[in-house]
Amino acid sequence: MKKAFRLIGAGALAAGLMLAQSTSTETTSTPRTAHTDGMVNRMSRMLNLSSDQAAVLKQSMTNVRQTTGPVHQQLRTDQEALMTAAKANPQADLSAQSAAVARDMAQLIAAHAQAYGQFYNTLTPAQKQVMDNLPGHMGLEGGFEGGHGGFASR
């Protein structure tokens, strides 16, 4: 059961990182960058991260935002198509549209979980223990404080 919660936590982190997604080039003064910086600062305090670990976390969040931008945009398009089809005919078979949304979500979750794993592997055993014992991996369930498409691990 604990292993399932960890998997869900990784999915939650993945979904949460979607909040930091963008399809445009950003400068350091954007709200998304501020969000990333805030998360790095929060995790640094909670886990007593070294500057190298904090840099890995920030780079992972930035990389996943940049590389998954097109998938995130496709998710929005597919979600709109699903909702449009549902509104047009609530009794219709929506499995094709739902499957498209699921594929997009799976790609995003996998990318974010991989980034999470890369960061997690930079932690010391003591930091991993703290991380593993925090509910929802530092409140990351629901996608960084209840964001888009997250999973609850409690």
C-alpha positions as a printed NumPy array, in Angstrom:
array([[  0.   ,   0.   ,   0.   ],
       [  2.847,   2.385,   0.865],
       [  4.388,   1.655,  -2.537],
       [  1.097,   2.619,  -4.169],
       [  1.088,   5.891,  -2.23 ],
       [  4.619,   6.615,  -3.433],
       [  3.561,   5.958,  -7.018],
       [  0.564,   8.206,  -6.549],
       [  2.869,  10.812,  -5.004],
       [  5.09 ,  10.675,  -8.065],
       [  2.018,  11.095, -10.226],
       [  0.951,  14.012,  -8.067],
       [  4.325,  15.635,  -8.487],
       [  4.052,  15.013, -12.202],
       [  0.659,  16.601, -12.337],
       [  1.827,  19.426, -10.149],
       [  4.723,  20.193, -12.379],
       [  2.184,  20.682, -15.149],
       [  1.301,  23.9  , -13.384],
       [  4.75 ,  25.117, -14.29 ],
       [  4.147,  24.358, -17.972],
       [  4.41 ,  26.939, -20.698],
       [  4.506,  26.887, -24.451],
       [  6.31 ,  30.205, -24.703],
       [  9.806,  31.428, -23.926],
       [  9.913,  32.982, -20.482],
       [ 12.078,  35.471, -18.669],
       [ 13.073,  35.238, -15.037],
       [ 10.289,  37.622, -13.974],
       [  7.295,  35.482, -14.99 ],
       [  4.813,  34.068, -12.484],
       [  5.804,  30.55 , -13.565],
       [  9.44 ,  31.236, -12.772],
       [  8.396,  32.716,  -9.438],
       [  6.37 ,  29.551,  -8.792],
       [  9.397,  27.383,  -9.6  ],
       [ 11.622,  29.485,  -7.362],
       [  9.063,  29.276,  -4.567],
       [  8.881,  25.488,  -4.824],
       [ 12.664,  25.193,  -4.86 ],
       [ 12.905,  27.434,  -1.785],
       [ 10.192,  25.486,   0.028],
       [ 11.798,  22.132,  -0.721],
       [ 15.234,  23.505,   0.16 ],
       [ 13.993,  24.5  ,   3.613],
       [ 12.076,  21.283,   4.257],
       [ 14.842,  18.96 ,   3.076],
       [ 17.878,  21.13 ,   3.822],
       [ 18.979,  20.867,   0.182],
       [ 22.485,  21.732,  -0.886],
       [ 22.869,  24.41 ,  -3.541],
       [ 23.657,  21.645,  -6.063],
       [ 20.483,  19.738,  -5.169],
       [ 18.401,  22.909,  -5.41 ],
       [ 19.934,  23.627,  -8.816],
       [ 19.062,  20.105, -10.018],
       [ 15.482,  20.56 ,  -8.827],
       [ 15.131,  23.938, -10.514],
       [ 16.672,  22.661, -13.749],
       [ 14.416,  19.581, -13.716],
       [ 11.322,  21.741, -13.284],
       [ 12.448,  24.086, -16.047],
       [ 13.326,  21.249, -18.428],
       [ 10.041,  19.429, -17.947],
       [  8.107,  22.662, -18.487],
       [  9.927,  23.289, -21.759],
       [  9.879,  19.743, -23.121],
       [  6.253,  18.991, -22.279],
       [  4.8  ,  22.261, -23.523],
       [  3.501,  20.773, -26.788],
       [  1.909,  17.813, -24.974],
       [  0.295,  20.162, -22.478],
       [ -1.198,  22.182, -25.339],
       [ -2.454,  18.952, -26.943],
       [ -4.047,  18.017, -23.616],
       [ -5.952,  21.293, -23.575],
       [ -7.116,  20.717, -27.149],
       [ -8.186,  17.139, -26.409],
       [ -9.989,  18.159, -23.213],
       [-11.893,  20.828, -25.13 ],
       [-12.843,  18.261, -27.785],
       [-14.064,  15.872, -25.087],
       [-16.183,  18.533, -23.383],
       [-17.565,  19.767, -26.713],
       [-18.573,  16.218, -27.66 ],
       [-20.135,  15.638, -24.237],
       [-22.158,  18.84 , -24.467],
       [-23.316,  18.029, -28.001],
       [-24.509,  14.511, -27.123],
       [-24.247,  13.351, -23.507],
       [-25.256,   9.811, -24.495],
       [-22.543,   9.524, -27.156],
       [-19.607,   7.174, -26.875],
       [-16.836,   9.465, -25.642],
       [-14.212,   6.763, -25.35 ],
       [-12.061,   8.017, -28.246],
       [-11.937,  11.559, -26.867],
       [-11.335,  10.249, -23.347],
       [ -8.531,   8.017, -24.595],
       [ -6.841,  11.02 , -26.241],
       [ -6.953,  12.93 , -22.953],
       [ -5.637,   9.864, -21.117],
       [ -2.718,   9.51 , -23.557],
       [ -1.777,  13.143, -23.048],
       [ -1.999,  12.836, -19.271],
       [  0.065,   9.645, -19.325],
       [  2.821,  11.365, -21.322],
       [  2.855,  14.305, -18.934],
       [  2.793,  12.15 , -15.821],
       [  5.631,  10.003, -17.127],
       [  7.771,  13.048, -17.941],
       [  7.123,  14.608, -14.557],
       [  7.678,  11.354, -12.69 ],
       [ 11.003,  10.962, -14.481],
       [ 12.008,  14.48 , -13.41 ],
       [ 10.896,  13.665,  -9.864],
       [ 13.019,  10.513,  -9.909],
       [ 16.06 ,  12.424, -11.132],
       [ 15.675,  14.902,  -8.28 ],
       [ 14.903,  12.18 ,  -5.721],
       [ 18.105,  10.388,  -6.663],
       [ 20.134,  13.466,  -5.673],
       [ 18.828,  13.238,  -2.1  ],
       [ 20.801,  11.744,   0.746],
       [ 19.299,   8.778,   2.6  ],
       [ 18.223,  11.101,   5.418],
       [ 16.556,  13.493,   2.96 ],
       [ 14.797,  10.591,   1.235],
       [ 13.456,   9.452,   4.588],
       [ 12.081,  12.932,   5.308],
       [ 10.606,  13.137,   1.8  ],
       [  9.036,   9.685,   2.062],
       [  7.432,  10.499,   5.412],
       [  5.874,  13.789,   4.401],
       [  2.169,  13.509,   3.652],
       [  1.641,  13.681,  -0.089],
       [  5.32 ,  14.438,  -0.618],
       [  5.298,  17.935,   0.902],
       [  1.739,  18.739,   0.029],
       [  2.291,  17.949,  -3.622],
       [ -0.865,  15.877,  -3.921],
       [ -3.322,  17.504,  -6.235],
       [ -0.456,  18.993,  -8.168],
       [  1.444,  21.44 ,  -5.981],
       [ -1.343,  22.516,  -3.658],
       [ -4.388,  21.27 ,  -5.531],
       [ -3.542,  21.963,  -9.144],
       [ -4.651,  20.55 , -12.457],
       [ -5.272,  16.837, -12.683],
       [ -3.512,  15.841,  -9.481],
       [ -4.021,  12.785,  -7.334],
       [ -4.622,  12.745,  -3.604],
       [ -2.321,  10.417,  -1.702],
       [ -3.951,  10.704,   1.719]])
